[in-house]
Amino acid sequence: MRRLILCWFLMAGLVFAEDAALNTNDVEVAKAVEAMTVEEAKKPTAADEAAEAVEVAEIVKRTEAEEEAKPKKVRDPWDAFYPPSDSGFDWIQLTSGEWLKGDFKVLYDYKLEFDSDELDLLEFDFEDVKQLRTRQMKTVFMQGEGGRRDTDILRGMLEINGDEVILRRSEQDLVIPRSRVISIADGRQRERDYWSGMVSVGVNARAGNTDTIDITSMANIKRRTAATRFAADYISNYSESGADETANNQRLNGYYDRFLTAKFYWQVLSGEYFRDPFTNIDGQYSISTGLGYDIIHTSKTEWLLGVGVGYQEQKFLSVEVGKEDSSTSPFGTFGTRFEHEVTGNLDFLYDYSMRILNEDNGQYTHHMLTKLSFDVIKDLDLDVSIIWDRIEKPQAKTDGSVPEQDDYQLIVSLAYDF
């Protein structure tokens, strides 16, 4: 247990070790970046806000003059529409050509939130947004050129037009490719903006080593930036049949990834704790490291693959005479995770991992979670999950009985996303 606690503290420390550097050979662009760069989580003072208000007025005046000087002949008249100067509203145009006015809230994980007085809070896929023009300065979190994951946080009057993102300051404008934008916030990026999570409680119909009805709880937390990704998952099952305990298992795992390019990442550290007396596992602890690749990462689909190596220590509840009650093993591991937004109200998740160990630790182990999430109302979901665990060579108990290789769980639960 001390090893596990040490690993978690190490992982937590790594999560906050962020880099923020943007490299470029273009002197003019470098000057613009320097002028627009802000410090992460820095709260503006009253003087900062007053100076920014004056600068916004200057930028609006300059932008209006530039718009008047542009040629008026365009293929789509709606593309020529320029929202009037209005200190009360931001403007957004969808790829369908429709314009909306309201309040831009945030862009995160390829989802843009926009609050309309008449239509209330709306959420759009970033790819469905053609233009965005804000009335105030915004903070843009962006990645480096050429797919690098070095990052910077820039601030300026924001305009998105097709594949271009324009940040305007009194000194000059900065144009960056839309593909480099990671997130956009109303204020300077705060620590809490990086976090999200889920908790759920449900009923579990279980078959395998036990045939019973369990109470299942699940939880997940994530911290994601342009350069790093941290996640931790927890699942537990507990049930009683009369006065007898028929199920009591827990699995806690987490990992910390650092992106080396836009898609290729190093899983710096991964740790896991697992306990299930009904498979003769009193406690299983492991740490690993590896490499991975994001095959797809869009507003609707995320698919990644990873491989790695690690070390596992396992304690058994009981063993045959002459056998050790614990064993250790190095291991190789492979995993894949696929998430897809099937419709606006239905999400699909498939998460699979396997390990290759020595015979005393089971030789091969598999863990699979597949889940359908139905939106019920706002942040409340109805989840239907299937979990499969397999140990190729389970450890025999004192009486010589061998646990079954496979365990299956069907879980129906209510989940709250935050």
MIDRENGU-933711 format. One record per residue: x, y, z of N, C-alpha, C in turn; residue in three letters. Coordinates in steps of 0.05 Angstrom, whole numbers, plus 5000, padded with zeros to 4 digits. Example, Ala and Ser with C-alpha at 12.3 -4.5 7.8 and 13.67 -1.06 7.14 Angstrom:
BEGIN
526448865156524649105156526449345156Ala
525749555142527349795143525850015157Ser
//
This chain:
BEGIN
501649765000500050005000501750255000Met
504050255014505850485014506850554986Arg
507350334971508250384943506050524927Arg
503550434931501350554916501050854924Leu
501150914950500851194959503051364947Ile
505551264947507751404937507351464907Leu
506351264892505851304863503751524858Cys
501651524875499551724871500552004877Trp
502152034898503252294903505152384881Phe
506652204870508452264847506852354823Leu
504652204818502952274795501652544798Met
500752604823499452854828501353084824Ala
503953044832505953254827506453304798Gly
506453084782507053114754504853264739Leu
502353234749500053364736500453664734Val
501653784754501954074755504554174743Phe
506153994732508654074719508154144690Ala
507154384685506354474658508554644645Glu
508854604619510554784603508854984589Asp
509955224583508555424567510555574550Ala
511155474526513055604509512155584480Ala
512355804465511555814437513955904421Leu
514855724403517255784387516455874359Asn
517756074348517156154321519556314310Thr
520056294284522256434271521356704260Asn
518756754260517656994249517757214271Asp
519357424266519857624287517257774292Val
515757844271513258004276511257844292Glu
510957584284509157414299510057384328Val
512657354332513757324359513057574376Ala
513257814364512558054378509558064386Lys
507857974367505057964372504357774395Ala
505657534394505257334414506057444441Val
508357584442509357684467507457894478Glu
506258064461504458264470501858154480Ala
501057924470498457814477498557594498Met
500957514505501257294525500457384552Thr
498857214566498057264594498957034611Val
499057084636499856874655497456704663Glu
497856444663495756254671494756324699Glu
492056334702490656364728491156634741Ala
492356834726492757104737490257264736Lys
489457374759487057534761487557824754Lys
486057944735486558214727485758414749Pro
487358624752486758834772484759034759Thr
483759214776481859424766483259594745Ala
485859654749487259814730487559664703Ala
488059394705488159234680485559244665Asp
483359224679480659224666480059494654Glu
480859704667480359974656482060014631Ala
484559934632486359964608485259794585Ala
484259554591483159384571480759494557Glu
478959634573476559754562477359974542Ala
479360134548480260334530481460204504Val
482959994508484159854485481959734467Glu
479859614479477659504464476359714446Val
475959944457474760164441476460234417Ala
479060244421480860314399480860094378Glu
480759834387480759614368478159614351Ile
475859664365473259674351473359894329Val
474360124336474460344316476260264292Lys
478560144298480360064276479159844259Arg
477859654272476559434257474359524239Thr
472759714249470559824232471659964207Glu
473860104211475160234188476160034168Ala
477359814177478359604160476059474145Glu
473859434158471559294146470359464124Glu
470259734128469259914108470959914083Glu
473559864086475459864064475459614048Ala
474159394058474159144044472459144019Lys
473158993998471358963975468658853983Pro
466558943970463858863978462758623962Lys
464058553941463058333924463958063936Lys
461957913944462457643955460357453944Val
460857203944459057003933456556973950Arg
456956963977454756933996454257194010Asp
451957334006451557584019451757574050Pro
451157344061451257324090454157324100Trp
456057244082458857254090459857544091Asp
458357724077459158004077457958154101Ala
456058024114454758154137456858184160Phe
457058424170458858474192457158574216Tyr
457258424238455558504261456158784269Pro
454158944275454559224283456059244309Pro
457359464313458659514339456559514361Ser
456959334380454959304401456359204426Asp
456359364447457659294471456159084487Ser
453759004477452058824493452058534483Gly
453158484458452858214447455358124432Phe
455857854433457657724415455957614392Asp
457357544369455957434346457257174337Trp
455556994328456556734318455056664292Ile
456456554272455256454248455856164245Gln
453856004239454155714235454755654206Leu
455655414201456355344173453855334155Thr
451455334167448955344152448455624142Ser
449955824152449556104145448056264165Gly
446856144185445256284206447056434225Glu
446156674232447556844252445956854278Trp
447356854300446056894326447657094342Leu
446157254358447557434377446957354405Lys
448857404423448557314450451157344465Gly
451757154483454257164498455856904493Asp
458256944483460156714480461056644508Phe
460956374515461756284541464456164541Lys
464855944526467355794527467555604504Val
469955544495470555334477472455134491Leu
471454884494473254684507472554414496Tyr
474654254491474253984480472553984455Asp
473054184438471754214412468754274414Tyr
467854364437465054444441464954734448Lys
463254884434462955174439460255234452Leu
460255374474457855454488457155744482Glu
454655794475453656064467450956104480Phe
450656324494448156384509446556594494Asp
444156514484442356694471440056774489Ser
439257024488437057114505434456954500Asp
433956894474431456764467431756454467Glu
434156354460434456064457435955934481Leu
436756094500438156004524440955894516Asp
442155734534444855634529444855424508Leu
446555474487446755284465449655174464Leu
449954934454452554804450452854724421Glu
455054804409455654734381458354584379Phe
458554394361461054284353462754514341Asp
465254524347466954744337467054744306Phe
466854504295466954474266464454594252Glu
462354634267459854744256459755044258Asp
461855164270461955464273463655574251Val
462455754235463855874212465256134221Lys
463756304236464956554244464156614273Gln
465956754287465356834315466657114318Leu
465157304328466257574333465357654361Arg
467257724378466657794405466858094410Thr
465458184430465458464437467558544457Arg
468758344470470858384490473158204484Gln
475358254498477658084495477157804507Met
478357604494478157324503480957204506Lys
481056994521483556854525483556594508Thr
485656564492485856324474488256154483Val
487755904488489755714495490455554469Phe
492955584460493655474434496255304435Met
496455114416498754944415500755054395Gln
503254934396505355024378504954954349Gly
506755064333506555024304507454734297Glu
506454634274507254374264506454144282Gly
504354174298503453944314504853924341Gly
506754104347508054094373506054144395Arg
506654054419504854084441505954294461Arg
507954454453508654684470506254884467Asp
505655034487503155184488503655474497Thr
501655634492501655904502498755994507Asp
498456194524495856314530495856594521Ile
494256664501494256934489491557064494Leu
491557334494489157484499488857714480Arg
486457744469485857964451482957964442Gly
482158164427479558164414479457934394Met
477457774396477357514381475557524357Leu
476557424335474957384311475757114298Glu
473756954292474256704277472856724251Ile
474356674230473256694202474256454187Asn
472556254184473456014169475655874184Gly
477955834170480255694182482155884197Asp
481456134199483256324212482056424238Glu
483856454258483156584283484856834286Val
483457064290484757324291484557434319Ile
486857504331486957634356487857924352Leu
486358114361487058394357487758534383Arg
490058674381490858854403491559124391Arg
491959324408492459594398495059604382Ser
497059424391499559424377499359314349Glu
498059084346497858954320495958704322Gln
495458584299493758344299495458094296Asp
494357874306495657614303493757414290Leu
494557294268492857104254494156824258Val
492556634269493556364273491556164261Ile
492555934252490755734241488755634263Pro
486355584254484355494273485055224285Arg
486655064271487354794280489054804305Ser
490355034311492055054334490655134360Arg
488055204357486555294381485655044397Val
486255054423485554844442483054924457Ile
483055164468480655254483480555564482Ser
478255664487477755954489476156004514Ile
476956194530475556264555474956554556Ala
472956634572472256914575474357064590Asp
475456934611477557054627480156904624Gly
482056964640484556814639484056534649Arg
485456344637484956064643485456004673Gln
483355884686483555814714483955514717Arg
485055444740485655154745483154994743Glu
480855084753478454924753477354884725Arg
478155054706477255014678478354764665Asp
480554654676481754414665480454154674Tyr
478754164694477753924707474953854698Trp
474353604696471653504692471353234706Ser
468853134708468552874722465852764719Gly
465452524732462952384731462752204755Met
460352184767459751994788457151854781Val
456951594788454451444782454051224802Ser
451551154806450650934823448650774808Val
448950514809447050344794446750064805Gly
445149914790444549634797446149464778Val
447349254789449149074774448048794774Asn
447348684751446648394748449248244741Ala
450148064759452747954757452647644754Arg
454247534736454447254732457347174729Ala
458046944740460846854739461546714765Gly
463446824780464046714806461846764826Asn
460246974821457947024838455547074821Thr
453146994830450647044817448847204836Asp
448747464833447347624852446747894841Thr
445448064856444948334849446748514867Ile
448348684854450248844868449449144867Asp
450449294886450449584884453149674873Ile
453049824851455549904838455850204838Thr
458150294845458750584843461250624825Ser
461150834809463250904791463851194793Met
466351274788467151554788469551584769Ala
469651824758471851894740472452194742Asn
475052264743475852544742478052574720Ile
478052804707480052854686481053134689Lys
483553174682484753434679486153434652Arg
485253614635486353624607487253904600Arg
489653924589490654164577491654094549Thr
492754294535493754234508496154044510Ala
497654044532500153904533500053644550Ala
498053624568497953404586495153294590Thr
494953054601492352934606492652754631Arg
490952804651490852634675488052534679Phe
487752274686485152154691485351954713Ala
483251924728483051714749480251604748Ala
480051334750477551194749477251014774Asp
474850994784474250824807471650674802Tyr
471550414808469150254807469150064830Ile
466850024842466549834864463849694863Ser
463849444872461349284874461249164902Asn
458849184913458449054939455548944941Tyr
455348704951452648584955452748384978Ser
450348334988450048135009447647965002Glu
447847705009445647525005444947415033Ser
442847515044442347455072444447575090Gly
445747415106447847515123450647475110Ala
450647365086453247305073453947525053Asp
456447595053457447775033457947615007Glu
456847704986457147554961458747704940Thr
459347954944461148104926462248344940Ala
464848394935466148624947468748664932Asn
468648814910471048864895471349154888Asn
473849244885474449514879476749534859Gln
476549734842478749784823479150094822Arg
481650174827482350454825484850484807Leu
484550634786486950674768487050964759Asn
489451044751489851314741492351324724Gly
492551534707494851564690495351864685Tyr
497851924678498652194670500152174644Tyr
499052314624500252324597501452594591Asp
503652604577504752854567505052824537Arg
503853004522503952994492506653094482Phe
507852934464510353014452509853154425Leu
507653084412506653224388503653244392Thr
502153334372499353374374497953104379Ala
499152874370497852614372499452414388Lys
502052434388503852234400504352324429Phe
503952144448504352214476505852004492Tyr
507052094513508451924532506751894557Trp
505951644564504551594589506751574610Gln
507151804623509351824642509051614665Val
506651604676506151414698503251334698Leu
502851074703500150964707500250784731Ser
498150794748498050634772495250504775Gly
495150274788492650144792492649984818Glu
490349984832489749814855487249654849Tyr
487349384855485049214850484749014872Phe
482248964881481748764902479148624895Arg
479248354896476848194892477247924906Asp
476247894931476547644945475447404931Pro
473347444914472047214901473747104878Phe
475747254869477647144850480347094864Thr
480247084891482647024907484747244906Asn
483947484900485847704900485347884924Ile
487147884943486848044967487748334962Asp
489648364944490548624936492548614913Gly
492148784894493948784870494749074865Gln
497349114863498449384859500249384835Tyr
500049594819501749594795502449884787Ser
504749924775505550174762506650114735Ile
506350304716507450254689507950524675Ser
509350504653509850734636509650634607Thr
509150824588508950734561508550964541Gly
507950894516507551084495504851034482Leu
503751254471501051224459500751414436Gly
498551384421497951544398494951594396Tyr
494251844392491451924387490851884357Asp
489551674350488951624322486851824312Ile
484851874328482752074321482252244346Ile
481952504342481152684364479552914352His
476952884351475253094340473053154360Thr
471153334353469053404371467153164376Ser
467052974358465152744361466552484368Lys
469152454361470452194363473252224375Thr
473952044393476652034404477451734405Glu
479751674393480651394392483651394397Trp
484651254417487451244423488450954427Leu
490950914422492350654427494750704444Leu
495350514462497750534479499050274485Gly
501650274488503150034497505050124519Val
505849934536507650004557508749764572Gly
510349824592511549614609511149704638Val
511049504656510549574684511349354703Gly
510549394728511249204750508749164767Tyr
508148914774505748844790506448684814Gln
505148744836505348584861502548494868Glu
502248234875499548124880499647954905Gln
497547994922497247844946494747674944Lys
494947414951492647234949491247204976Phe
488647164975487147125000487846855013Leu
488146644996489046385006490446234983Ser
492246054991493745904971493945614979Val
494745444961495145164967497645134985Glu
497844914999500044865017502644865001Val
504645015012507245034998507445254979Gly
505245394973505345624954505745884970Lys
506946084957507246344968504646494967Glu
504046664988501546804988501747074973Asp
503947124960504247364944506247314921Ser
506047464900507947434878508247704864Ser
510447734849510947974834511647894805Thr
511248094787511848034759512148294743Ser
514148304726514148514706511948454685Pro
511048644670508948584650509148784627Phe
508148684605507648854581504648904579Gly
503949134570501049204569500349344542Thr
497849304534496749424510493949514517Phe
493149754507490449844512489450024489Gly
486850054487485550234468483050344481Thr
482450594474480050724484478750874461Arg
476050824458474550944435472051074447Phe
471751334442469251474450468051604425Glu
465451584423464051694399461351804407His
460752044397458152164400456352064377Glu
454651864383452951744363450951944353Val
449452074372447652284366448052504387Thr
446452714386446752924406446052824434Gly
444452604436443652504462444752224469Asn
446452114453447551844457450551834452Leu
452051744473454951714471455651414475Asp
457851334461458751064463461651064473Phe
462350874491465150844501465950554500Leu
468350514490469650244492472450274502Tyr
473050144524475650164537476749884543Asp
479049814532480149544535483149554541Tyr
483949384559486849354565487549064572Ser
489948984566490948714572493748724582Met
494548524598497248504608498348224603Arg
500948214598502347954596504247934619Ile
503747734637505247714662506447434664Leu
507747374687508547094692506146924701Asn
506546664703504346484708503146524735Glu
504846584756503746624783501846864785Asp
502147054767500447294767498147274747Asn
497747034735495446994718496146964688Gly
498647014681499646984653498447194634Gln
495847204631494547404615492147514631Tyr
491747774632489447894644488148084624Thr
485548104625484048274607481948434623His
481648684615479548854628478149014605His
475548994604474049134583471649274595Met
471149524587468749674594467549784569Leu
465049724564463549854542461049974553Thr
460350214544458250364556456650534536Lys
454050544539452250724525451150924545Leu
451451184539450451394556448251544542Ser
445851554555443551694544443151954561Phe
443052184547442452434562439552434571Asp
439252474597436552484609435652774611Val
437152924626436553214629439153354638Ile
439853554624442253714630444653534635Lys
445753524660448153374666447553084676Asp
445053004675444352734685444052544662Leu
445452314663445452114642444451844653Asp
443351684635442751404641444851234626Leu
446451084642448650924630447950634632Asp
448550494610448450204609451250094602Val
452449944621455249864618455449564620Ser
457449454605458149174607461149174613Ile
461949024635464749004643465548704642Ile
467848654630468848384628471748384639Trp
472248194657474848154668475647854665Asp
478047804656478947524652481847494662Arg
482247274678484947194686485446924674Ile
487546904658488046654643488546414662Glu
490146464683490846254702490446354730Lys
487946334740487446424768488946254788Pro
489546374811491046234832489146054848Gln
489845804851488145614867488045694896Ala
485745644910485545694938486645464955Lys
486445494981487545294999486145024995Thr
483545024990482144774986482444654959Asp
484144774942484644674915482744774894Gly
480644914901478745024882479945254866Ser
479245274841480345484824478145674815Val
478345934820476346124811475946114781Pro
473546184772472946194744474746404730Glu
475246364705477046554690475646814684Gln
473046804679471547044669469547144690Asp
469347404692467247544707465947744688Asp
463247754690461747944673459948104691Tyr
459548364684457748534698456048694678Gln
453548704683451648874669450649084688Leu
451149344682450649554701448749764688Ile
446549824701444850044694444950244715Val
445750494709446250694730445450964720Ser
445051144740444651424735447251574741Leu
448151734722450751864724450452164723Ala
452052304739452152594739454852694729Tyr
454752854708457252964696457653244707Asp
460253314713460853584723463453674711Phe
//
